[in-house]
Amino acid sequence: MEQTTKFSRIISGAMTWGSWGKKLSKKEMIDLMHHSIECGLTTFDHADIYGSYSTEADFGAAYANSGVNRKDIQLITKCGIQMTRGRDNKVNHYQYNKEYIIWSAEESMKKLHTDYLDLFLMHRPSPLMHPGDIAEAAQHLLDSGKIKQFGVSNFTTSQVAMLDNVIPVEGNQVEFSLTHHDPMYDGTFDDCIANKRMAMAWSPLGSFFRETDEKVERIKEAMGPLLDKYDANESQLLLAWILKHPAHVHPVIGTTNKKRIEQSAAAAKIDLELQDWFTLLVAAQGHDVP
């Protein structure tokens, strides 16, 4: 398995494009799509549940009228979460039988107006998932050309290994940021490096702009001298910190603000010096490295 490189270094997350966020019009989505691509963010990350199962269709309608060449972008989406919002379910749950996975991929393709998905992820692990069922579905989708690559999201290393025993798992999208760095220590990124899986980080800015706790205050203080040194803002340094990790992590950013998209793209050019990277880590952890 070769580590994939066709996806943009920073990925544009579409979760807040629709009813769960900015409620962008078709025209606004088209405009933002073009702007993202111009900034080098050619990969768009979706999930069937976004917008209570409506955002893929909104994005797809915009894409169909955008004039964007399908070969110039990459589409990622996820399945497996069954919600009561948007569907006739009695309880939120996970579903991973073969027929449902195949149906979900085909449904996402229809909504996104595409003949294939570049990467198809199982959204969250289910205690009832059977690797054989998932593998059969993924293999069918791969063989038919409906998906180019298969992966997971929020899976532990043991769950990835269980699946990888029957079907190649080519990526894992997990929560990772300076304020949530478990994947560096729980084996997730070790596994990505060792097995050449694509590592992706959702919520890459973490709690930095949401909380005012001691951890955030320590990070802000440590960042002070680095803002001028790297001619960067706080968001850019948070992304640069992620980008330095040897797992070649792809941050999935959620902003729909054009200026912030430009700034996020520029963060890929920042190469934090070794001691500056550890300065931020120490500030986040609240103690020196052992």
ZAMISE-547906 format. One record per residue: residue number from 1; x, y, z of N, C-alpha, C, O in turn; residue in three letters. Coordinates in steps of 0.05 Angstrom, whole numbers, plus 5000, padded with zeros to 4 digits. Layout:
<atoms>
NUM/X/Y/Z/X/Y/Z/X/Y/Z/X/Y/Z/ALA
...
</atoms>
This chain:
<atoms>
1/5017/4976/5000/5000/5000/5000/5018/5025/5000/5035/5028/5017/MET
2/5013/5043/4981/5029/5067/4979/5014/5090/4992/4989/5092/4990/GLU
3/5028/5106/5007/5016/5129/5020/5006/5149/4999/5021/5157/4981/GLN
4/4980/5156/5001/4969/5172/4980/4979/5201/4982/4984/5212/5003/THR
5/4982/5214/4959/4991/5241/4958/4973/5258/4940/4979/5282/4935/THR
6/4951/5247/4929/4935/5262/4910/4916/5283/4923/4905/5300/4910/LYS
7/4913/5280/4950/4895/5299/4964/4910/5324/4971/4934/5324/4976/PHE
8/4895/5347/4972/4908/5372/4979/4919/5371/5007/4908/5358/5025/SER
9/4941/5386/5012/4954/5385/5038/4935/5393/5060/4935/5381/5082/ARG
10/4919/5413/5054/4898/5421/5073/4871/5416/5059/4868/5423/5036/ILE
11/4853/5404/5074/4827/5396/5063/4805/5415/5071/4804/5424/5094/ILE
12/4787/5420/5053/4764/5438/5059/4741/5420/5069/4730/5404/5054/SER
13/4733/5424/5094/4711/5409/5106/4684/5423/5100/4682/5447/5105/GLY
14/4665/5408/5090/4640/5420/5081/4617/5418/5102/4594/5425/5096/ALA
15/4624/5410/5126/4603/5406/5146/4586/5430/5152/4561/5428/5156/MET
16/4598/5454/5152/4583/5478/5158/4574/5494/5134/4564/5516/5137/THR
17/4577/5483/5110/4569/5497/5086/4538/5499/5084/4527/5519/5074/TRP
18/4525/5479/5094/4496/5477/5092/4480/5484/5117/4487/5503/5131/GLY
19/4459/5469/5122/4441/5476/5144/4452/5473/5172/4441/5484/5191/SER
20/4475/5460/5175/4487/5458/5201/4506/5482/5207/4518/5483/5228/TRP
21/4507/5501/5188/4525/5523/5192/4516/5548/5178/4497/5561/5186/GLY
22/4530/5555/5156/4526/5580/5143/4502/5582/5124/4494/5603/5116/LYS
23/4491/5558/5118/4467/5557/5100/4473/5572/5074/4457/5589/5065/LYS
24/4496/5566/5062/4504/5580/5037/4485/5574/5014/4475/5552/5011/LEU
25/4480/5594/4998/4464/5590/4974/4480/5575/4953/4504/5572/4956/SER
26/4467/5566/4932/4481/5553/4910/4503/5571/4899/4526/5562/4894/LYS
27/4497/5596/4894/4516/5615/4883/4540/5618/4902/4563/5618/4894/LYS
28/4534/5620/4928/4556/5623/4948/4573/5598/4950/4597/5600/4953/GLU
29/4561/5575/4947/4576/5550/4948/4595/5548/4923/4618/5540/4926/MET
30/4584/5556/4900/4601/5555/4876/4624/5574/4879/4647/5567/4872/ILE
31/4619/5598/4889/4640/5618/4893/4661/5607/4913/4685/5611/4908/ASP
32/4652/5595/4935/4671/5585/4955/4687/5561/4944/4710/5558/4951/LEU
33/4674/5545/4928/4687/5522/4916/4711/5532/4898/4733/5522/4901/MET
34/4705/5551/4881/4726/5562/4864/4748/5575/4880/4772/5571/4874/HIS
35/4741/5590/4901/4761/5603/4917/4779/5583/4931/4803/5586/4932/HIS
36/4767/5562/4942/4782/5541/4955/4802/5528/4936/4826/5524/4943/SER
37/4793/5522/4912/4810/5509/4892/4833/5528/4884/4856/5519/4882/ILE
38/4827/5554/4881/4848/5573/4874/4869/5575/4896/4892/5581/4890/GLU
39/4861/5570/4921/4879/5571/4943/4895/5545/4947/4912/5543/4964/CYS
40/4888/5525/4930/4902/5499/4932/4887/5478/4948/4897/5456/4951/GLY
41/4864/5485/4959/4848/5466/4973/4829/5452/4954/4806/5461/4950/LEU
42/4839/5431/4941/4824/5417/4920/4808/5394/4931/4792/5382/4916/THR
43/4812/5386/4956/4799/5364/4968/4776/5374/4986/4780/5391/5003/THR
44/4752/5362/4982/4729/5370/4998/4719/5346/5014/4714/5325/5003/PHE
45/4716/5351/5040/4709/5329/5059/4679/5332/5067/4670/5352/5076/ASP
46/4665/5309/5063/4636/5308/5069/4631/5284/5087/4648/5268/5094/HIS
47/4605/5283/5096/4594/5259/5109/4565/5259/5102/4552/5281/5100/ALA
48/4553/5236/5099/4525/5235/5092/4507/5250/5112/4486/5261/5105/ASP
49/4515/5249/5138/4498/5261/5159/4498/5292/5159/4481/5304/5172/ILE
50/4518/5304/5147/4520/5334/5149/4495/5347/5139/4484/5340/5118/TYR
51/4486/5366/5155/4461/5380/5148/4437/5361/5151/4416/5365/5138/GLY
52/4439/5342/5169/4418/5321/5172/4412/5308/5145/4389/5307/5137/SER
53/4433/5300/5131/4432/5286/5105/4425/5305/5082/4414/5295/5062/TYR
54/4430/5330/5085/4423/5349/5063/4446/5363/5050/4444/5373/5027/SER
55/4469/5365/5063/4491/5381/5053/4504/5370/5028/4513/5385/5011/THR
56/4507/5344/5027/4518/5332/5003/4502/5340/4978/4514/5348/4958/GLU
57/4476/5339/4980/4459/5347/4958/4461/5377/4951/4462/5384/4927/ALA
58/4463/5394/4971/4467/5422/4967/4494/5428/4953/4495/5443/4933/ASP
59/4514/5415/4963/4541/5418/4951/4541/5407/4922/4552/5420/4904/PHE
60/4528/5384/4918/4528/5371/4892/4513/5388/4871/4522/5390/4848/GLY
61/4491/5401/4880/4477/5418/4861/4494/5442/4853/4493/5451/4830/ALA
62/4509/5452/4872/4528/5475/4866/4550/5465/4848/4557/5478/4828/ALA
63/4562/5442/4854/4584/5432/4838/4575/5427/4809/4589/5433/4790/TYR
64/4550/5417/4805/4540/5411/4779/4538/5436/4761/4538/5434/4737/ALA
65/4536/5459/4774/4534/5484/4760/4559/5501/4762/4558/5525/4754/ASN
66/4580/5490/4772/4604/5506/4778/4624/5508/4755/4640/5526/4754/SER
67/4622/5489/4736/4642/5488/4715/4669/5476/4724/4688/5475/4708/GLY
68/4670/5466/4748/4695/5454/4759/4698/5426/4746/4680/5411/4745/VAL
69/4723/5421/4737/4729/5395/4725/4732/5374/4747/4747/5379/4766/ASN
70/4718/5352/4745/4719/5332/4766/4747/5322/4771/4754/5315/4794/ARG
71/4763/5321/4751/4791/5312/4754/4808/5331/4770/4830/5324/4779/LYS
72/4798/5355/4774/4814/5375/4788/4808/5376/4818/4821/5391/4833/ASP
73/4788/5360/4827/4781/5360/4855/4780/5331/4865/4780/5312/4850/ILE
74/4780/5328/4892/4778/5302/4904/4754/5304/4925/4752/5323/4940/GLN
75/4737/5284/4924/4714/5283/4942/4717/5260/4962/4721/5237/4954/LEU
76/4715/5267/4987/4715/5248/5009/4688/5249/5022/4677/5270/5027/ILE
77/4677/5225/5029/4652/5225/5045/4652/5201/5063/4669/5183/5061/THR
78/4633/5201/5081/4632/5180/5102/4604/5169/5105/4584/5182/5097/LYS
79/4602/5145/5116/4575/5134/5121/4577/5117/5147/4598/5113/5158/CYS
80/4553/5109/5156/4553/5090/5179/4537/5101/5202/4527/5085/5219/GLY
81/4533/5127/5205/4518/5138/5227/4489/5141/5218/4483/5154/5198/ILE
82/4471/5129/5233/4442/5132/5228/4431/5150/5250/4431/5143/5273/GLN
83/4421/5173/5241/4410/5193/5260/4379/5193/5259/4367/5185/5240/MET
84/4367/5203/5280/4338/5207/5280/4331/5232/5265/4309/5234/5254/THR
85/4350/5251/5264/4345/5276/5248/4350/5270/5219/4371/5260/5211/ARG
86/4330/5275/5202/4333/5271/5174/4326/5243/5163/4323/5239/5139/GLY
87/4322/5224/5182/4314/5197/5174/4294/5186/5194/4293/5195/5217/ARG
88/4279/5166/5185/4259/5154/5202/4271/5133/5220/4265/5109/5217/ASP
89/4288/5142/5239/4300/5123/5258/4290/5129/5286/4284/5152/5293/ASN
90/4287/5108/5302/4277/5111/5330/4299/5120/5348/4294/5133/5369/LYS
91/4324/5113/5341/4347/5119/5359/4372/5123/5341/4374/5111/5320/VAL
92/4389/5141/5350/4415/5144/5336/4431/5117/5339/4433/5106/5360/ASN
93/4442/5108/5316/4457/5083/5317/4476/5082/5294/4477/5100/5278/HIS
94/4491/5060/5292/4509/5055/5270/4500/5031/5254/4488/5013/5264/TYR
95/4505/5033/5227/4496/5011/5210/4518/5005/5190/4527/5023/5175/GLN
96/4528/4980/5189/4550/4973/5172/4546/4946/5158/4566/4932/5153/TYR
97/4522/4939/5151/4519/4915/5135/4525/4921/5106/4525/4945/5098/ASN
98/4532/4901/5091/4542/4904/5063/4523/4921/5046/4531/4940/5033/LYS
99/4497/4914/5047/4478/4928/5029/4476/4957/5036/4473/4974/5019/GLU
100/4476/4963/5062/4474/4991/5070/4498/5008/5062/4495/5030/5052/TYR
101/4522/4997/5065/4546/5011/5058/4546/5018/5028/4552/5040/5020/ILE
102/4539/4998/5012/4539/5002/4983/4518/5023/4975/4522/5041/4959/ILE
103/4494/5020/4988/4473/5040/4983/4482/5068/4991/4476/5087/4976/TRP
104/4495/5070/5013/4504/5097/5023/4524/5109/5003/4521/5133/4997/SER
105/4543/5094/4993/4562/5104/4974/4548/5114/4949/4553/5136/4939/ALA
106/4530/5098/4939/4515/5105/4914/4497/5129/4919/4495/5146/4901/GLU
107/4485/5131/4942/4468/5154/4949/4485/5180/4950/4477/5201/4941/GLU
108/4509/5178/4963/4527/5201/4964/4536/5209/4936/4538/5233/4931/SER
109/4542/5190/4919/4550/5196/4892/4528/5212/4877/4534/5231/4863/MET
110/4504/5203/4880/4481/5216/4867/4478/5245/4877/4475/5264/4862/LYS
111/4480/5248/4903/4477/5275/4915/4499/5293/4907/4495/5317/4902/LYS
112/4523/5283/4905/4547/5299/4899/4551/5302/4869/4569/5316/4860/LEU
113/4534/5290/4853/4535/5291/4823/4563/5282/4813/4576/5296/4798/HIS
114/4571/5258/4822/4596/5248/4814/4594/5218/4808/4576/5204/4818/THR
115/4611/5208/4791/4612/5180/4783/4629/5163/4802/4628/5138/4801/ASP
116/4644/5176/4819/4661/5162/4837/4669/5179/4861/4667/5204/4860/TYR
117/4677/5166/4883/4686/5180/4907/4716/5174/4909/4724/5151/4906/LEU
118/4732/5194/4915/4761/5190/4916/4768/5175/4942/4787/5159/4941/ASP
119/4754/5179/4963/4759/5165/4988/4732/5162/5003/4718/5182/5007/LEU
120/4726/5138/5011/4701/5132/5025/4708/5121/5052/4722/5101/5055/PHE
121/4698/5134/5073/4705/5128/5101/4681/5117/5117/4658/5125/5113/LEU
122/4687/5097/5134/4668/5089/5154/4670/5109/5177/4691/5112/5189/MET
123/4648/5122/5183/4649/5147/5199/4657/5143/5228/4674/5157/5238/HIS
124/4645/5124/5241/4652/5117/5269/4649/5087/5273/4631/5075/5261/ARG
125/4666/5076/5290/4664/5047/5294/4639/5039/5309/4630/5053/5327/PRO
126/4628/5016/5302/4604/5005/5316/4613/4980/5331/4628/4964/5320/SER
127/4603/4976/5355/4609/4952/5369/4599/4927/5355/4607/4905/5361/PRO
128/4580/4930/5337/4568/4908/5323/4579/4904/5294/4570/4887/5280/LEU
129/4598/4921/5287/4608/4918/5259/4624/4892/5255/4638/4883/5273/MET
130/4620/4880/5232/4634/4855/5225/4653/4862/5202/4644/4871/5181/HIS
131/4679/4857/5205/4698/4864/5184/4692/4851/5157/4697/4864/5136/PRO
132/4681/4827/5157/4675/4814/5132/4654/4828/5116/4657/4831/5092/GLY
133/4633/4838/5130/4612/4853/5116/4623/4879/5104/4617/4886/5081/ASP
134/4639/4893/5120/4650/4918/5110/4669/4913/5087/4668/4928/5067/ILE
135/4685/4893/5089/4705/4886/5068/4690/4879/5042/4699/4888/5020/ALA
136/4669/4864/5043/4654/4856/5019/4643/4881/5005/4644/4883/4981/GLU
137/4631/4898/5022/4620/4923/5010/4641/4940/4998/4638/4950/4975/ALA
138/4663/4944/5012/4685/4961/5002/4697/4949/4977/4703/4964/4958/ALA
139/4701/4923/4976/4713/4910/4953/4695/4913/4928/4704/4918/4906/GLN
140/4669/4910/4933/4649/4914/4911/4651/4942/4900/4651/4946/4875/HIS
141/4653/4962/4918/4654/4990/4909/4681/4996/4895/4681/5012/4876/LEU
142/4702/4984/4905/4728/4988/4892/4729/4975/4864/4738/4987/4845/LEU
143/4719/4950/4863/4719/4936/4837/4702/4949/4816/4708/4948/4792/ASP
144/4680/4962/4825/4662/4975/4806/4671/5003/4799/4659/5016/4782/SER
145/4693/5013/4812/4703/5039/4806/4687/5062/4820/4692/5085/4814/GLY
146/4669/5054/4837/4652/5075/4850/4668/5090/4872/4662/5113/4878/LYS
147/4687/5076/4884/4705/5090/4902/4734/5083/4893/4740/5061/4884/ILE
148/4752/5102/4897/4780/5098/4890/4796/5087/4913/4814/5072/4910/LYS
149/4788/5096/4938/4802/5086/4962/4783/5083/4984/4762/5097/4985/GLN
150/4789/5065/5003/4772/5060/5026/4787/5066/5051/4811/5060/5054/PHE
151/4773/5078/5071/4785/5084/5096/4765/5086/5119/4742/5078/5116/GLY
152/4774/5097/5141/4757/5098/5165/4761/5126/5178/4778/5142/5170/VAL
153/4744/5131/5198/4746/5155/5213/4740/5149/5242/4720/5135/5249/SER
154/4757/5159/5260/4753/5155/5289/4756/5126/5298/4745/5118/5318/ASN
155/4771/5110/5283/4776/5082/5290/4801/5080/5306/4821/5094/5301/PHE
156/4801/5062/5326/4826/5057/5341/4845/5040/5325/4837/5029/5304/THR
157/4869/5038/5333/4889/5022/5318/4881/4992/5317/4885/4980/5296/THR
158/4869/4982/5338/4861/4953/5338/4837/4949/5319/4836/4929/5305/SER
159/4819/4969/5317/4797/4967/5298/4807/4969/5270/4797/4955/5252/GLN
160/4826/4987/5265/4838/4989/5238/4852/4963/5231/4849/4953/5208/VAL
161/4866/4951/5249/4881/4926/5244/4861/4904/5238/4866/4888/5220/ALA
162/4839/4903/5252/4818/4883/5247/4808/4885/5218/4805/4864/5204/MET
163/4802/4909/5209/4792/4913/5182/4814/4909/5161/4809/4897/5140/LEU
164/4838/4918/5168/4860/4917/5149/4868/4888/5143/4881/4882/5123/ASP
165/4859/4870/5160/4865/4841/5156/4849/4830/5133/4856/4809/5121/ASN
166/4827/4844/5126/4809/4834/5104/4806/4853/5081/4797/4845/5059/VAL
167/4813/4879/5085/4811/4899/5064/4831/4921/5070/4832/4930/5093/ILE
168/4846/4930/5050/4866/4952/5056/4852/4977/5065/4834/4988/5052/PRO
169/4860/4987/5088/4850/5012/5100/4870/5034/5093/4892/5033/5103/VAL
170/4862/5053/5076/4881/5072/5065/4881/5099/5078/4896/5117/5070/GLU
171/4864/5102/5098/4864/5128/5112/4849/5127/5138/4832/5109/5141/GLY
172/4855/5145/5157/4841/5147/5182/4839/5176/5189/4859/5190/5193/ASN
173/4814/5186/5192/4809/5214/5199/4801/5214/5228/4781/5203/5236/GLN
174/4817/5228/5244/4813/5229/5273/4814/5258/5284/4823/5276/5270/VAL
175/4805/5262/5308/4808/5288/5321/4837/5292/5329/4848/5275/5343/GLU
176/4848/5314/5320/4876/5320/5327/4881/5349/5325/4874/5363/5306/PHE
177/4894/5360/5346/4902/5388/5347/4922/5392/5369/4928/5373/5384/SER
178/4931/5416/5372/4950/5422/5394/4936/5418/5421/4950/5412/5441/LEU
179/4910/5422/5422/4896/5418/5448/4884/5390/5451/4873/5383/5472/THR
180/4887/5373/5430/4878/5345/5431/4897/5328/5415/4894/5324/5391/HIS
181/4918/5319/5428/4940/5306/5414/4942/5276/5419/4964/5265/5416/HIS
182/4921/5264/5428/4921/5235/5434/4932/5218/5411/4947/5199/5416/ASP
183/4925/5224/5385/4934/5206/5364/4965/5203/5362/4975/5184/5350/PRO
184/4980/5222/5374/5009/5220/5374/5018/5199/5394/5041/5189/5392/MET
185/5001/5192/5413/5009/5175/5436/4994/5149/5438/5003/5131/5451/TYR
186/4971/5147/5424/4955/5122/5426/4960/5103/5403/4946/5082/5401/ASP
187/4980/5109/5387/4987/5091/5365/4975/5097/5339/4982/5085/5318/GLY
188/4956/5116/5338/4942/5122/5313/4961/5131/5291/4960/5120/5269/THR
189/4977/5151/5297/4996/5161/5276/5019/5142/5272/5030/5142/5250/PHE
190/5027/5127/5292/5048/5107/5288/5038/5087/5267/5053/5079/5249/ASP
191/5013/5079/5270/5001/5061/5251/5000/5073/5223/5005/5059/5203/ASP
192/4993/5098/5221/4991/5111/5194/5019/5112/5181/5021/5107/5157/CYS
193/5039/5118/5197/5066/5119/5185/5075/5091/5177/5085/5087/5155/ILE
194/5072/5072/5195/5082/5045/5190/5068/5032/5167/5080/5016/5152/ALA
195/5042/5037/5163/5027/5024/5142/5019/5043/5120/5002/5036/5103/ASN
196/5032/5066/5119/5027/5085/5097/4998/5092/5093/4988/5092/5070/LYS
197/4984/5097/5115/4956/5105/5113/4955/5136/5113/4971/5149/5126/ARG
198/4936/5147/5099/4932/5176/5099/4921/5184/5127/4900/5173/5135/MET
199/4934/5203/5140/4924/5213/5166/4910/5240/5161/4921/5257/5148/ALA
200/4886/5242/5172/4871/5267/5170/4863/5276/5198/4858/5260/5215/MET
201/4861/5302/5202/4854/5314/5228/4830/5331/5226/4830/5351/5212/ALA
202/4808/5322/5240/4785/5340/5241/4788/5357/5267/4801/5350/5286/TRP
203/4775/5380/5266/4777/5400/5288/4807/5407/5293/4816/5405/5316/SER
204/4822/5415/5272/4850/5419/5276/4858/5443/5293/4881/5445/5302/PRO
205/4839/5462/5298/4845/5484/5315/4837/5478/5344/4843/5493/5362/LEU
206/4825/5454/5348/4819/5445/5375/4801/5465/5390/4783/5477/5379/GLY
207/4807/5467/5416/4791/5484/5433/4803/5512/5436/4794/5528/5453/SER
208/4823/5518/5420/4838/5543/5423/4820/5568/5422/4823/5586/5438/PHE
209/4801/5569/5404/4784/5592/5401/4757/5588/5415/4740/5607/5415/PHE
210/4753/5565/5427/4727/5559/5440/4729/5562/5470/4709/5568/5484/ARG
211/4752/5557/5481/4755/5556/5510/4774/5578/5520/4789/5590/5504/GLU
212/4772/5584/5546/4791/5604/5558/4803/5592/5583/4807/5605/5603/THR
213/4809/5566/5581/4821/5552/5604/4851/5556/5606/4863/5570/5590/ASP
214/4863/5544/5626/4891/5547/5631/4908/5537/5608/4929/5549/5601/GLU
215/4900/5515/5595/4915/5504/5573/4917/5525/5550/4938/5530/5539/LYS
216/4894/5536/5543/4894/5556/5521/4910/5581/5529/4924/5592/5512/VAL
217/4909/5589/5553/4925/5612/5562/4955/5607/5560/4970/5624/5553/GLU
218/4962/5582/5567/4991/5575/5565/5000/5575/5536/5022/5584/5530/ARG
219/4983/5565/5519/4990/5564/5490/4992/5592/5479/5011/5598/5464/ILE
220/4974/5609/5486/4974/5637/5476/5000/5651/5485/5012/5665/5469/LYS
221/5008/5646/5510/5032/5659/5520/5057/5648/5504/5075/5664/5497/GLU
222/5058/5622/5500/5080/5610/5485/5081/5620/5456/5102/5622/5444/ALA
223/5057/5625/5445/5055/5633/5417/5065/5661/5413/5075/5668/5391/MET
224/5063/5678/5433/5069/5706/5431/5094/5713/5413/5091/5726/5393/GLY
225/5117/5703/5421/5141/5709/5405/5142/5696/5377/5155/5706/5359/PRO
226/5126/5675/5374/5127/5660/5349/5110/5674/5327/5114/5670/5303/LEU
227/5090/5690/5336/5073/5703/5316/5090/5722/5298/5086/5722/5274/LEU
228/5108/5737/5311/5125/5755/5295/5147/5740/5281/5153/5745/5258/ASP
229/5158/5720/5294/5180/5704/5283/5172/5692/5256/5187/5692/5237/LYS
230/5147/5681/5255/5138/5667/5231/5119/5684/5214/5109/5675/5194/TYR
231/5115/5709/5223/5096/5727/5209/5070/5713/5204/5060/5712/5181/ASP
232/5059/5701/5225/5035/5685/5223/5015/5692/5245/5022/5704/5265/ALA
233/4990/5684/5241/4970/5688/5262/4967/5661/5277/4980/5642/5271/ASN
234/4950/5662/5297/4947/5639/5315/4937/5614/5300/4947/5592/5305/GLU
235/4918/5617/5283/4907/5595/5268/4929/5582/5251/4930/5557/5249/SER
236/4945/5598/5238/4966/5588/5221/4987/5572/5237/4996/5551/5227/GLN
237/4994/5581/5260/5013/5567/5277/5001/5540/5287/5015/5520/5288/LEU
238/4975/5540/5293/4962/5515/5301/4963/5495/5278/4967/5471/5283/LEU
239/4958/5504/5254/4959/5486/5231/4988/5477/5225/4993/5454/5219/LEU
240/5007/5496/5226/5035/5489/5221/5045/5469/5241/5061/5451/5234/ALA
241/5036/5470/5266/5044/5451/5286/5035/5423/5278/5050/5403/5280/TRP
242/5011/5420/5267/5000/5394/5258/5016/5385/5233/5024/5362/5231/ILE
243/5021/5403/5215/5034/5396/5189/5062/5386/5192/5073/5373/5174/LEU
244/5075/5392/5215/5103/5383/5219/5104/5354/5226/5126/5342/5224/LYS
245/5083/5342/5235/5084/5314/5244/5091/5296/5221/5081/5299/5199/HIS
246/5108/5276/5226/5117/5258/5204/5096/5240/5192/5100/5227/5172/PRO
247/5072/5239/5205/5050/5223/5193/5038/5238/5169/5020/5227/5156/ALA
248/5048/5262/5163/5038/5277/5140/5008/5282/5142/4993/5276/5124/HIS
249/5001/5292/5166/4972/5295/5172/4960/5317/5155/4971/5339/5151/VAL
250/4936/5312/5144/4921/5331/5129/4899/5344/5146/4880/5330/5153/HIS
251/4902/5369/5154/4881/5382/5170/4856/5386/5153/4858/5394/5130/PRO
252/4833/5381/5165/4808/5386/5152/4796/5411/5165/4786/5411/5188/VAL
253/4797/5434/5151/4788/5459/5162/4759/5463/5156/4749/5455/5136/ILE
254/4745/5476/5175/4716/5479/5172/4707/5507/5165/4683/5511/5162/GLY
255/4725/5526/5161/4717/5553/5156/4705/5557/5129/4713/5543/5110/THR
256/4686/5576/5126/4676/5584/5100/4684/5613/5094/4675/5625/5075/THR
257/4702/5624/5111/4711/5651/5108/4735/5651/5088/4755/5638/5092/ASN
258/4732/5667/5067/4752/5667/5045/4780/5674/5055/4799/5661/5048/LYS
259/4781/5695/5072/4807/5703/5082/4820/5681/5098/4845/5677/5096/LYS
260/4805/5668/5115/4816/5647/5132/4824/5623/5115/4843/5609/5122/ARG
261/4810/5618/5093/4818/5596/5075/4846/5603/5063/4863/5586/5061/ILE
262/4849/5628/5054/4875/5637/5044/4897/5634/5064/4919/5624/5058/GLU
263/4891/5642/5089/4911/5640/5110/4918/5611/5117/4941/5605/5122/GLN
264/4898/5595/5117/4902/5566/5122/4920/5554/5101/4938/5538/5107/SER
265/4915/5561/5076/4932/5550/5054/4961/5559/5058/4980/5544/5053/ALA
266/4965/5584/5067/4992/5595/5071/5006/5581/5094/5031/5581/5094/ALA
267/4991/5570/5112/5003/5556/5135/5020/5532/5126/5039/5524/5140/ALA
268/5014/5521/5103/5029/5498/5093/5058/5506/5086/5075/5488/5083/ALA
269/5064/5532/5084/5091/5541/5078/5107/5546/5103/5131/5552/5101/LYS
270/5095/5545/5126/5109/5550/5151/5122/5524/5161/5109/5504/5165/ILE
271/5148/5526/5165/5163/5503/5176/5172/5510/5204/5193/5522/5207/ASP
272/5158/5501/5224/5165/5507/5251/5192/5494/5258/5197/5471/5252/LEU
273/5209/5510/5271/5234/5499/5280/5228/5479/5303/5208/5481/5317/GLU
274/5246/5459/5306/5242/5438/5325/5235/5447/5353/5215/5438/5364/LEU
275/5251/5466/5363/5246/5474/5391/5221/5491/5393/5208/5492/5414/GLN
276/5213/5505/5372/5188/5520/5373/5164/5500/5373/5145/5505/5387/ASP
277/5166/5478/5358/5145/5458/5359/5142/5447/5387/5119/5444/5397/TRP
278/5164/5441/5400/5163/5430/5427/5154/5451/5448/5142/5444/5468/PHE
279/5161/5476/5442/5152/5497/5460/5121/5498/5461/5110/5501/5483/THR
280/5108/5494/5438/5079/5494/5437/5068/5469/5450/5047/5470/5464/LEU
281/5081/5446/5446/5072/5421/5458/5073/5423/5489/5054/5415/5502/LEU
282/5096/5433/5499/5099/5435/5528/5078/5454/5539/5067/5448/5561/VAL
283/5072/5475/5525/5052/5494/5535/5024/5480/5536/5009/5484/5554/ALA
284/5018/5464/5516/4993/5450/5515/4991/5429/5537/4970/5426/5550/ALA
285/5012/5415/5542/5012/5394/5563/5015/5404/5591/5006/5392/5610/GLN
286/5027/5428/5593/5030/5439/5620/5054/5428/5636/5056/5433/5660/GLY
287/5072/5414/5622/5096/5404/5635/5117/5398/5614/5110/5394/5590/HIS
288/5141/5397/5622/5163/5390/5604/5160/5362/5594/5147/5345/5607/ASP
289/5172/5356/5571/5172/5328/5561/5188/5311/5581/5207/5321/5592/VAL
290/5180/5286/5584/5195/5269/5604/5224/5267/5598/5239/5253/5612/PRO
</atoms>
